[in-house]
Amino acid sequence: MRPEDFRTGENAVATKQLKVGFVLARTFTLSAFALFVDTLRLASDQFDRSGRVRADWQVLGSTRHLVTSSCGVQVAPTSDFIDPSRFDYIVVVGGLLTVDRPVDDETVAFLKRAAAQRVPLIGLCTGTFILAEAGLMANHNACVSWLHAQDYRERFPTLSARSDRLFNLDNQRGSCAGGTSAADMAALLVRRYISHEAERNALEVLQIEKARSPGDVQPHRPLYENYEDDRVRAAMILMEQNMEYGLSIPQLASAVGLSRRQLERVFMEKAGMSPAQAYKLVRLKRARALLANPKLSMIEIALDVGFENASHFTRAFKRTFGATPSQVRASPAKIH
């Protein structure tokens, strides 16, 4: 049974090997590739024997030349571009966006041939950019890292993209923000097309307690990175680490070696707001990111970021962002 799309039920029973082909871009991200393929490897058999019992994979290339990753480690393709229909999925592993022509024309032609044969394509890390450049992301909602979201929108203004979630499985396309979420995406495929037991075995060996779902929130750039003053940055790190129960302003000041009055002055000079205002902004930005997870109720989100009740949270949220949490949740494009 070859999956026709990503909408197969999670309790599906595999009747043959899950076969995955990897296409590595120049300066590809080694960690994303390694986590994805190792999840398949560990799910394929038991006792870490690396046997290809329930899954198989190949690194595909137009040549057998070594492909250099962004960290300098090189990987050799193991197969030429064979018939795409021999694979259940083809995963394109992207890398640095500054590289011209991350893949050659033969690779692009192969991806287009795979799409024409309805073989699902996955863009891992910036691999989604390669699929979009080839014209293969039309009518598909791409999931990209917050780090690259603006680049994607500028390069492909007519395409849909979101940076609030870890990965997305959209009909005949998949996309993933990269990093450790590569293992989460691979685990979902293992669960769907091999078994829950195989997924559990892989994650346990990888020392991953639990796979995250497509609805889980993608970690965003910390707010403190917008400021250069070390005292402001240190205080805001503490704010982000203490949202649910909170620290008092005197406690924050003491923790960074300042009096309350000194901390107030530094924040007004360097951040243009008081520490209390900054603390509220940190909480509300975190809440806006959590809205991407439909499993979380408004009261759960409110309590998670330190508000006493949902009504107080809703009023503060609307004053800051100009819309209620419910309105923002109904319009995913507003969640960044």
Disulfide bonds with the S-S distance in Angstrom:
none
